[in-house]
Amino acid sequence: KSPSGPDYIIAAKGAPEVIADLCHLDAGRMNELTASIAEMAEQGLRVIGVARARFTEEALPAGQHDFEFEFLGLIGLSDPVRPGVPEALQECYDAGIRVVMITGDYPGTARAIARKIGLAPSVEIISGPDLVLMGEAELQQRIPGVNIFARVAPEQKLQLVNALKARGEIVAMTGDGVNDAPALKSAHIGIAMGCRGTDVAREAAALVLLDDDFSSIVKAVRLGRRIFDNIRKGMAYTIAVHVPIAGMSLLPVLFGWPLVLLPVHIVFLELIIDPACSIVFEAEKEDADVMRRPPRNSAEPLFTRKTLMISLLQGFIVLVLVLALFAIAMYRGQGETDARALTFATLIIANLGLIYTNRSWTRSIPAMLKVPNKALRWVSGGAIGFLLLVLYIPFLQNLFHINRLHFIDIIICLAAGILSILWFEVFKAAGMNSKRKGKAWYLI
């Protein structure tokens, strides 16, 4: 403020068309400005306008248009694409995930960025003004083929999220500003930026990215698919392994045969089953094709009928083989303790076989042996070691009511255990061959 009176400098910055309106530019200047904006936008720059006004009155006017703004020019801001984004975007496409850009930038800026990151298609763009004139039916018709929405107002982000949801899409929305909060809240998975995001956005979101990196979202998808697969594998194994246990516990009672499995045998089996379910399958790495599968139908249950039938079939085949060994041993007059030892050892080996074959429903056991799993080594080693102690230490033999096995008996047990899962390994190999020929093949 000078001695002669106030002398204020009023600065304004913002969207170029808004600043131009404040400056009351004529049609000729507006055409020049539009051409300059388009040229800068095509270079991938984010464009803002800057204006200045002087004011010498004591009281500020009621509206912005009461200032006599002078248009100073345009500022282009470069926001380089982060390393790894094009690769992460391609991984999304491989996984069947559609990526949509919703931005307040100019269409030219959005198109240039889309080309840099590999977002496709990058030709057709729907702008915010187009959305204002577009009815719901037309939007539903066009939204499947357009992945770039530019010059979008905050309320239009919510409109787009709801339009995608109305088509049955599972929508994950990223945002960092206060105006993004409604869309983040409406999306199935709202993802806020943890570094530059506002508190309002973080509160409205379901997830917060600590590093503001798009590739972290892709890693989360990979981890989620791995967890889902491992839960299914663990459940499939649990159902399969309990079929022969239940069968060998009930059938002798129903038909008046000598008991095969005593409580001590079932306890021993559960000491293998429990760590396998809670540790071994949890520690499994994701399958090699986990990010090359289409997304799962959200209405599909965790455990499908197909998965249940395969699990029951696995268990039933083990039951048939174990029951056949027991019947043959009893028919040959080997005695109850010998038959029980043969049956119990076969059941332990088949149990381990079920663990190994269910580690992956797309890769063979020899291929999966190259994938490390420390928990599996401990469970396998502990089961085999304790089985040998039970078979050849007299005190434990008496406790388990079994006799020692001869070398030929051990060979028979191994052969029966391998045979019980061999069919499933052939089944997986046929599936992989079918996949190589271009046919879909997803057991999990």
Protein Blocks (a to p, Z undefined) as FASTA:
>chain_A
ZZkbccddddddddfklmmmmnopafklmmmmmmmmmmmmmnopacddddddddfbfbdc
fbfklpccddfbdcdddddddehklmmmmmmmmnopacddddfbdfklmmmmmmmnopac
fkbccdfklmmmpcfklmmmmmmmpcbdehiafklmmmmmmmmmmnopacddddfbfklm
mmmmmpmbdcddfklpcfklmmmpmbdcfklpaklmmmmmmmmmmmmmmmmmmmmmmmmm
mmmmmmmmmmmmmnopacfbdfklmmmmmmmmmmmmmmmmmmpccdfklmmcccddfklc
fbdfklmmmmmmmmmmmmmmmmmmmmmmmmnonojklmmmmmmmmmmmmmmmmmmmmmpc
kbcfklmmmpgcfklmmmmmmmmmmmmmmmmgmklmmmnopacddfklmmmmmmmmmmmm
mmmmmmmmmmmmmmmnopacdfZZ
